[in-house]
Every structure is written in C-alpha cells, then in structure tokens.
Amino acid sequence: MKPYSNKSGFFHILLLVAIVLYAPVNLQATECPQARNTLKAPVEYLEKKNPLRKEPRHIKKGKVLAHIKAKPLACKQCHGMAGNGEGPMSLRMNPKPRNFTCDLTMDGISDGQLFWIIKNGSKGTSMPAYKHLPDKKIWQLIHYIRSLNSSIS
C-alpha cells in the first residue's frame, strides 16, 4: 500500500472546492406549482386564443426565439433550456422565473395572459417587456412554451 502523498491530498481538496464552487445553488427542482401574484391581463387579452395553428414550424420558431433570438435577453437565460425556470440568471431572482414545465402552474394560465405578460413584462418580477416583438413571434413563443407542458396537447 502506497503512503498518502501531499500531491494526491491537494488534488482531492482542489476537486472538492471545485464541486462546491460550481455546484448549483439550488439543488432542489423548481417549485411546482409556483405561487404567484402576477397581475391579471385586461379582459381583451384574457379572451385571446393563439391564432396560429399548432404546427411544428411554429413551435420550432418559438424555440429559436426562446433559446437564441429574443432581445433584450433570450428566454433561456432565466427560464432555462428546458423551460423549468432554472436558467443561469435565475439563481438570484426573487420570485424565480416561471417554470413552464409545471402542469399545475401552466394549466391555469391562458394564452392571452401569456401574450400580455410577454408583451408587457411582469411587474414585481424580473420579466422584461418584449413590446418590439411582432404578435406572430409572441404566438410562436407561446406554442413553444406550451410544448414544454405535458398536459396540454
């Protein structure tokens, strides 16, 4: 049996420090359902239905927006690549970004409410307004968001 060396001990300490420093701050999955006090959209928005057919091309364009093209910030930065609210910028946000994968949360949010929030932002949260996005792109984004929720077909 080889004696314990300082070199291997240093390596183990370095590895432990790296794990602690780079481990996610919140090791638990994002809360589901999420408690929210989001302002309700005006009635004319609440009644809106997505005018685009739920087709793969619209979902794909929404995904590209969410992951790459949305400005001032791509949705994935806060909502995460999987849409679970665990993006790299979410760690210090309070409240946490919406978890689009939570059926219990998303089932109660109408397309019109989502449209209004994306267009105008959400007061009291870090959700910015995307007023510059054409309506068609917002509806594509909503199709993508809905594709992350397993209970909505």
Sequence and secondary structure as in RCSB ss.txt:
>XXXX:A:sequence
MKPYSNKSGFFHILLLVAIVLYAPVNLQATECPQARNTLKAPVEYLEKKNPLRKEPRHIKKGKVLAHIKAKPLAC
KQCHGMAGNGEGPMSLRMNPKPRNFTCDLTMDGISDGQLFWIIKNGSKGTSMPAYKHLPDKKIWQLIHYIRSLNS
SIS
>XXXX:A:secstr
     HHHHHHHHHHHHHHHHHS S  S   SS         HHHHT    S   HHHHHHHHHIIIII SSS T
HHHH TTSSS  TTGGG SS    TT HHHHTTS HHHHHHHHHH  TTSS    TTS HHHHHHHHHHHHHT T
T  
